[in-house]
Amino acid sequence: MEVSSAVAWVVILAAIMAAILMAVYVPVRLFELSGEGKLNVIAAGIFSALGIIAGASIAFFTVVVGIPILLGAWGTGERVEVPLKQKELEEKLVVYRARQRAMLEELDEVRKILEEIRDLLKEGMGA
């Protein structure tokens, strides 16, 4: 695991913990304060609802956006990289085939030259 990947996981876990705190701890604490008479019940209900909505939003965006980005399935992830890699491999294959054809042509020329040398040597040995 790379350092940046580890940091990203820590950030995602921290966001999930913040979401849990916003959605659970804040409403509980607000209603405790309203039970002690330090806060109005209506205000505690409104702020609790806002805390739950904020916590749910943080959790939603962390799970739906953060984790796929980390896993590489969002934006320039696997779905985009696979065709790019395939195109790159096809280009390399075309270049490799052209190189092989050029080598075969050179080998054919070498074969012709060697046959000419053989023929000259046969003529020289026979004379």
N, C-alpha and C positions, 0 to 999 in steps of 0.2 A: 504494500500500500504506500503510495507516495505521500509526502508531507502535505501537499495541497489537498489531497483526497481526505486525509485524516482531519485536517482543519475544517474542511467542508462538512464532514460528519459531525464534528463537535458543534459547528454552527447550527446544523439542523437539529441536533439534540437539544441545544440551548433554546432554539425557537420553540420546539415542542414543549419544553419545560416552562417557558414563558407563557405559552398558550394555556397550559394546565393551570398555572398560577392565576392567570387572568380569568379563566372560566370557572375555577373552583374556589380558590383561596379568597379572592377579592369579594365575591358575593357572600361567602360565609362570614368573613370579617365585617363586612358592612352590616349584615343582619345582627351580628353580635353587638356592634356599636348601637344599632337601633334598639336592641333589647336592653342595653344599659341606659338608654335615654339620651345618648350623646348625638344621635342622628335621627332625623325624621324617617318613618317607615316608608313613605312614598319616595323620598330621595334615595333611600337604600335600595328600593325596588328598581328605580330607574337606573341608578349606577350599577346595580347588579346585572340588569339586562344588557347594559352597554358593555360591561366586563365580559359577559358570556359571549356576546356577539364578537367582540374584539378577539377573545381567545379562540373562538371557532374560526374566525377569519385567518388568524395567524397559523393555526394548525392546518387549515385547508390549503393555504398557499405553500406552506412548508412541504406538505405531503404531495400535492399535485404538481408543484413547479420545482421545488428544491431537490427532491430525490431523483426525479428523472434527469435533471440537469447533471447531477452528480454521477448518475449511472450512464450518462452519455446518450440517452435515448431522446433527448429534446434538442431541437435545432440542428446542430451539426453532429448528430449522433450516428448510431449504427445505420439507420435507414439512408442517410446521405453518404456516409463513408463507403458503404458496400459498393454502390455504383461507381464511385470515384476510384476505388481500388480495382474494380473490375475493368474499368476503362484504362487505367494505368497498366494493368497486366496485359490487356489486349495490345496496347501500343508497344510494350516490351516484346511481346510475342511476334509482332510484325517486324520489329527491328531484328530480332533473333533469326527469323526465317530469311530475311534479306541477307544477313551475314552468312548464314549457312549456304544459301544459293551462290553467293560470291566465292565462298571457299570451294564449293563443288566445281565452279567454273575454273578456278585456279588449278585445282587438282586435275581437271581434264586437260588443261594446257600442259601441266607437268607430265602427265601420262603421254601426250603426243610427243613432247620433247624427248622423253625417255625412250619411246619407240623409235624415234629418229636416231638417237644415239645407238640403240641396239642394232638397228639396220646398218649404220655406218661401221660399227664394230664387226658385224657379221661379214660385211664386204671386205674389211681390212684383214680379217682372219683367213678368209677364203683366198685372198690374192697372194 
